Amino acid sequence: MFLNNSSLFTKERQTEPFLLAHRGLPQTFSMKGIESDTCTAERIYEPEHPYIENTIPSMEAAFDAGADMVELDIKPTKDEQFAVFHDWTLDCRTNVKGMVADYTLEELKKIDIGYGYKDGGKTYPFRGLGIGLIPSLDEVLRQFPDRLFLIHIKSNDSKEGEQLADFLSNLPANRLEQLTVYGGDEPIASLKDRLPKLRVMSIETLKSCLLSYIGVGWTGVMPDECRHTEVHIPEKYAPWIWGWPDKLLNRMDAVDTRVILVAGNGNWSEGFDSEEDMKRLPTNYSGGIWTNRIDQIAPIVK
């Protein structure tokens, strides 16, 4: 079992790490005492760059810095489009109240998404600068026609999966190959049912793959549940998975599955965001890395 799962006896990997930029190049904030309903925009650090998460300028900056893929969040609008926005409500970050679904895309273009960002409790450095910056998913894909994206459905509503399937079904096959979708079990299941060749991930698909792999992966056999998908593995648990890191990465590569390592225990989208964070990675690590500071991490890796 040891010899079959030790990276000491596996094919040497020649690739660089795959860099996944969370929400493009966002403002970062203190994770201390964070809860599910915490307004993170009110606790950002002093800005080191001028970008706001989930906007086209932020994504462009991320790709220019060296991102291989950008993650973005989508919400359905009142006029049945998809707006790129993270929070459940507009109350925290913007100058209006309510849900994204309460507004048409045209109405969302008029709000200031930089309104609520507060610099260490002192100033509002982005107030007035976020008007018109909420893009639609369609705008993002047209702006970056050859780039890889990880699209996040922020709910567990199967209807959102069906709506996204209707939208994505109009794209050519080669474009769909550049997209991955993750989210709640229900919308991902309905999306996968409609577009079976699309790479998707949910808690259910993640558990199905990893639990099956824990059961039989030590033999080198890859479960069907691990084929053509994406798995996000918290660094806390990664060392306990068969073959970590290189043999596992080689096995997942062989079945067209992307492995992304996230920082901590995976609860709060923590990333490898500094040089100190990168020191925790395995020597010569060449898998996927989740980061909130692609501007800091890409120069170290690339």
C-alpha positions in Angstrom: 0.0 0.0 0.0 2.8 2.4 0.8 4.8 1.7 -2.4 1.7 2.0 -4.5 0.7 5.4 -3.0 4.0 7.1 -2.4 5.0 10.1 -4.6 8.6 8.9 -4.2 7.9 6.2 -6.8 5.8 8.1 -9.3 6.3 9.9 -12.6 7.9 13.3 -12.1 5.6 16.1 -12.9 6.9 18.8 -15.2 4.0 21.3 -15.1 3.6 24.5 -13.2 0.8 24.9 -10.7 -2.6 25.8 -12.1 -3.7 29.1 -10.6 -7.4 29.7 -9.9 -8.2 33.4 -9.1 -11.1 33.6 -6.7 -13.5 36.4 -8.0 -10.8 37.8 -10.2 -8.6 40.1 -8.2 -10.7 41.1 -5.2 -10.2 43.2 -2.1 -9.2 40.9 0.8 -10.4 41.1 4.4 -9.8 39.8 7.9 -11.1 36.3 8.5 -11.2 36.7 12.3 -14.6 36.0 13.7 -16.2 35.7 10.3 -19.7 34.2 10.1 -22.0 33.2 7.2 -23.8 36.6 7.4 -20.7 38.8 7.9 -20.6 41.8 5.6 -17.0 41.3 4.4 -17.0 44.5 2.4 -17.0 46.4 5.7 -13.8 44.9 6.9 -11.4 45.1 3.9 -7.7 45.8 4.5 -6.3 49.0 3.2 -6.5 48.6 -0.6 -3.3 47.7 -2.5 -5.0 47.7 -5.9 -8.1 49.5 -7.4 -10.2 46.4 -8.3 -13.6 45.2 -7.1 -14.4 41.5 -7.1 -16.5 39.9 -9.8 -16.1 42.8 -12.3 -14.6 42.7 -15.8 -11.6 44.9 -14.8 -10.9 42.6 -11.8 -10.9 39.6 -14.1 -8.8 41.2 -16.7 -6.2 42.1 -14.0 -6.3 38.5 -12.8 -5.6 37.1 -16.2 -2.9 39.7 -16.9 -1.2 38.7 -13.6 -1.1 35.1 -14.6 -4.3 33.4 -13.6 -5.1 30.2 -15.5 -8.8 30.4 -14.5 -11.1 32.9 -12.8 -13.9 32.0 -10.4 -17.1 34.1 -10.5 -20.5 34.1 -8.8 -23.8 34.3 -10.6 -27.3 35.3 -9.6 -30.5 35.3 -11.8 -32.0 38.8 -12.4 -35.6 39.9 -12.6 -35.4 39.8 -16.4 -34.0 36.2 -16.4 -30.4 37.0 -17.1 -27.4 36.1 -14.9 -25.7 38.9 -13.1 -22.2 38.3 -11.8 -22.4 39.1 -8.0 -21.6 37.3 -4.8 -23.8 38.2 -1.9 -27.3 36.9 -1.1 -28.5 40.5 -0.9 -27.3 43.8 -2.3 -27.4 45.5 1.1 -23.8 45.0 2.1 -21.8 46.2 -0.9 -24.1 48.5 -2.7 -26.3 51.6 -2.3 -29.6 49.7 -2.7 -31.4 47.0 -0.7 -33.0 43.7 -1.7 -32.0 40.7 -3.8 -30.4 40.6 -7.2 -33.6 38.9 -8.5 -35.6 42.1 -7.5 -33.8 44.0 -10.3 -33.4 43.8 -14.0 -29.8 43.8 -15.4 -30.3 47.4 -16.7 -31.3 48.5 -13.1 -28.4 46.7 -11.6 -26.1 48.6 -14.0 -27.1 51.8 -12.2 -26.1 50.9 -8.7 -22.8 51.5 -7.0 -21.3 48.1 -6.0 -18.3 49.9 -4.4 -20.6 51.8 -2.0 -20.2 49.6 1.1 -16.5 48.8 1.0 -15.0 50.1 4.2 -11.3 50.4 4.7 -10.5 49.0 8.2 -13.5 50.9 9.6 -12.0 54.2 8.5 -13.0 55.3 4.9 -15.0 54.2 1.9 -12.3 54.0 -0.8 -14.6 52.7 -3.5 -17.7 54.7 -2.9 -18.9 56.2 -6.2 -16.5 54.1 -8.2 -18.6 51.0 -8.7 -21.5 52.3 -10.8 -22.1 50.2 -13.9 -19.6 47.5 -12.9 -22.0 44.6 -12.4 -21.5 42.5 -15.6 -23.8 39.8 -16.9 -22.4 36.3 -17.4 -22.9 36.8 -21.2 -20.7 40.0 -21.1 -18.0 38.2 -19.2 -17.8 35.3 -21.7 -17.8 37.6 -24.7 -15.1 39.8 -23.1 -12.9 36.7 -22.5 -13.8 34.3 -25.3 -10.8 32.0 -24.8 -10.4 32.0 -21.1 -11.2 29.4 -18.4 -13.9 30.1 -15.9 -15.3 28.4 -12.8 -18.9 29.5 -12.5 -20.5 29.4 -9.1 -24.3 29.0 -8.7 -24.9 30.5 -5.3 -28.1 28.7 -4.5 -29.5 25.2 -4.2 -32.4 25.9 -6.5 -32.7 23.3 -9.4 -34.4 26.0 -11.5 -31.1 28.0 -11.6 -29.4 24.9 -13.0 -32.0 24.6 -15.7 -31.8 28.3 -16.5 -28.0 28.1 -16.8 -28.3 24.9 -18.9 -30.5 26.9 -21.3 -27.9 29.7 -21.5 -24.9 27.4 -21.9 -26.6 25.1 -24.5 -26.2 28.0 -27.0 -22.4 27.9 -26.7 -20.2 25.8 -29.0 -18.7 22.6 -27.6 -15.2 24.0 -27.5 -16.3 26.9 -25.4 -18.1 24.6 -22.9 -14.8 22.7 -22.5 -13.4 25.9 -21.0 -16.1 26.2 -18.4 -16.6 24.5 -15.1 -19.7 25.0 -12.9 -20.1 24.3 -9.2 -22.8 25.0 -6.6 -25.6 23.4 -4.7 -26.4 19.7 -5.3 -29.8 20.4 -6.8 -28.9 22.9 -9.6 -25.7 21.0 -10.4 -27.7 17.8 -10.8 -30.2 19.4 -13.1 -27.4 21.1 -15.1 -25.5 17.9 -15.5 -28.7 16.1 -16.6 -29.1 18.6 -19.4 -25.4 19.0 -20.3 -23.8 15.6 -19.4 -20.4 16.5 -20.9 -20.0 19.7 -18.9 -17.4 19.6 -16.0 -19.3 20.3 -12.8 -18.8 20.0 -9.0 -21.0 20.0 -5.9 -20.7 18.7 -2.4 -22.4 15.5 -3.7 -20.0 15.0 -6.6 -17.0 15.9 -4.4 -18.1 13.4 -1.7 -18.9 10.7 -4.3 -15.4 11.0 -5.8 -13.3 11.3 -2.7 -15.1 8.6 -0.7 -14.9 6.2 -3.6 -11.3 7.1 -4.0 -10.6 6.5 -0.4 -12.2 3.1 -0.7 -10.4 1.8 -3.9 -7.9 4.5 -5.0 -5.1 3.0 -3.0 -5.0 0.2 -5.6 -4.5 2.7 -8.4 -8.1 2.1 -9.8 -9.9 5.4 -10.4 -13.6 5.4 -9.6 -16.0 6.5 -12.3 -17.2 9.2 -9.9 -13.8 10.9 -10.2 -13.8 11.1 -14.0 -14.0 14.5 -15.8 -14.8 16.6 -12.8 -13.2 19.0 -10.4 -12.2 18.4 -6.8 -11.4 21.1 -4.3 -9.3 19.6 -1.4 -8.6 21.6 1.8 -4.9 21.6 2.8 -5.9 20.2 6.2 -7.1 17.0 4.7 -4.9 16.6 1.6 -2.0 14.7 3.2 -4.4 11.9 4.2 -5.5 11.2 0.6 -3.9 8.2 -1.2 -0.9 9.3 -3.3 -0.8 12.9 -2.2 0.5 14.9 -3.9 2.1 13.7 -7.2 0.6 10.3 -7.5 -2.9 11.6 -6.8 -2.4 14.4 -9.3 -1.2 12.0 -12.0 -4.2 9.7 -11.4 -6.6 12.6 -11.6 -4.9 13.9 -14.7 -5.4 10.5 -16.3 -9.2 10.7 -15.9 -9.4 14.4 -16.9 -10.1 15.7 -13.4 -8.7 19.0 -12.0 -7.5 19.1 -8.4 -7.6 22.5 -6.6 -6.0 22.9 -3.2 -7.7 25.4 -0.9 -6.2 26.9 2.3 -7.3 25.8 5.8 -10.3 23.5 6.2 -12.2 24.8 3.2 -15.0 26.6 5.1 -14.5 30.2 4.0 -12.8 30.2 0.6 -9.5 30.8 2.1 -6.7 31.0 -0.4 -2.9 30.9 -0.7 -2.5 34.6 -0.7 1.1 35.3 0.4 4.6 34.1 0.1 4.3 32.6 3.6 1.2 30.7 2.6 3.1 29.2 -0.4 5.7 27.7 1.9 3.0 25.3 3.2 2.6 23.7 -0.2 4.4 20.4 -0.9 7.8 20.8 -2.5 7.5 21.3 -6.3 3.7 21.2 -6.0 2.2 21.3 -9.5 -1.6 21.0 -8.9 -4.3 23.7 -8.7 -4.0 26.5 -6.2 -7.0 28.7 -5.0 -5.9 32.3 -4.4 -7.5 35.6 -3.5 -4.3 37.5 -4.4 -3.3 36.3 -7.9 -1.1 39.5 -8.2 1.0 38.2 -5.3 1.0 34.5 -6.0 1.5 34.4 -9.8 4.9 36.1 -9.7 6.1 33.5 -7.2 4.9 30.6 -9.3 5.5 31.8 -12.8 
